[in-house]
């Protein structure tokens, strides 16, 4: 049961990374990575995605700010 839960989590992370158009990490196909490597890759993608959205939001806010 524990093994199937780990495999299910691996597959979830692989699917999430594919949704971000990521198919390889450090020259390895996603299915070659360990669960820990997949989790780290996903966390990295989310952090970059969040940083991008924050930067875009700040940029939009600066453009919409009324002149003093």
Backbone torsions as a table, in degrees:
resi	resn	phi	psi	omega
1	UNK	NA	-45.3	179.8
2	UNK	-60.8	-41.1	180.0
3	UNK	-62.9	-41.7	-179.7
4	UNK	-68.3	-33.5	176.7
5	UNK	-65.9	-40.7	177.5
6	UNK	-65.2	-42.5	-180.0
7	UNK	-66.2	-37.5	177.0
8	UNK	-63.2	-43.4	179.1
9	UNK	-64.5	-42.1	177.3
10	UNK	-57.4	-46.5	-177.9
11	UNK	-65.9	-38.1	176.7
12	UNK	-60.4	-45.8	-179.9
13	UNK	-66.3	-40.0	177.2
14	UNK	-60.3	-45.4	179.4
15	UNK	-62.6	-39.9	179.1
16	UNK	-66.3	-41.0	178.5
17	UNK	-66.1	-40.1	177.2
18	UNK	-62.3	-36.6	177.6
19	UNK	-60.8	-26.0	175.9
20	UNK	-93.2	13.4	-179.2
21	UNK	62.3	33.8	176.4
22	UNK	-109.0	121.3	-177.2
23	UNK	-118.4	-17.3	178.4
24	UNK	-139.3	150.9	174.6
25	UNK	-133.1	123.6	-179.0
26	UNK	51.0	47.8	176.1
27	UNK	66.2	17.2	177.4
28	UNK	-119.2	139.4	173.9
29	UNK	-65.0	149.9	-175.9
30	UNK	-56.2	-39.0	-178.1
31	UNK	-67.2	-12.7	178.3
32	UNK	-86.7	-12.3	-174.4
33	UNK	-85.9	153.2	174.5
34	UNK	-76.9	166.7	177.2
35	UNK	-57.9	-43.8	179.6
36	UNK	-61.4	-43.4	178.8
37	UNK	-64.2	-39.6	177.7
38	UNK	-65.3	-42.6	178.5
39	UNK	-62.4	-43.3	178.9
40	UNK	-64.3	-40.9	178.6
41	UNK	-63.6	-42.9	-179.7
42	UNK	-65.9	-43.2	177.6
43	UNK	-59.9	-40.0	178.8
44	UNK	-63.8	-43.2	179.3
45	UNK	-63.8	-44.5	179.9
46	UNK	-63.2	-42.6	179.5
47	UNK	-62.7	-43.7	178.3
48	UNK	-65.3	-40.3	179.6
49	UNK	-64.2	-43.4	178.7
50	UNK	-63.8	-44.6	179.8
51	UNK	-61.6	-39.2	178.8
52	UNK	-63.5	-45.1	-179.4
53	UNK	-66.3	-38.1	178.0
54	UNK	-64.5	-43.9	178.8
55	UNK	-62.3	-44.5	178.9
56	UNK	-64.3	-41.6	179.6
57	UNK	-63.9	-42.5	178.3
58	UNK	-64.4	-38.6	178.9
59	UNK	-65.9	-43.7	177.6
60	UNK	-62.5	-42.0	-179.9
61	UNK	-63.3	-41.5	-179.7
62	UNK	-64.6	-37.7	179.3
63	UNK	-69.0	-30.6	-176.5
64	UNK	-91.7	-6.9	-177.0
65	UNK	-66.3	133.4	178.6
66	UNK	-69.0	149.9	-180.0
67	UNK	-72.8	146.9	-178.1
68	UNK	-83.5	NA	NA
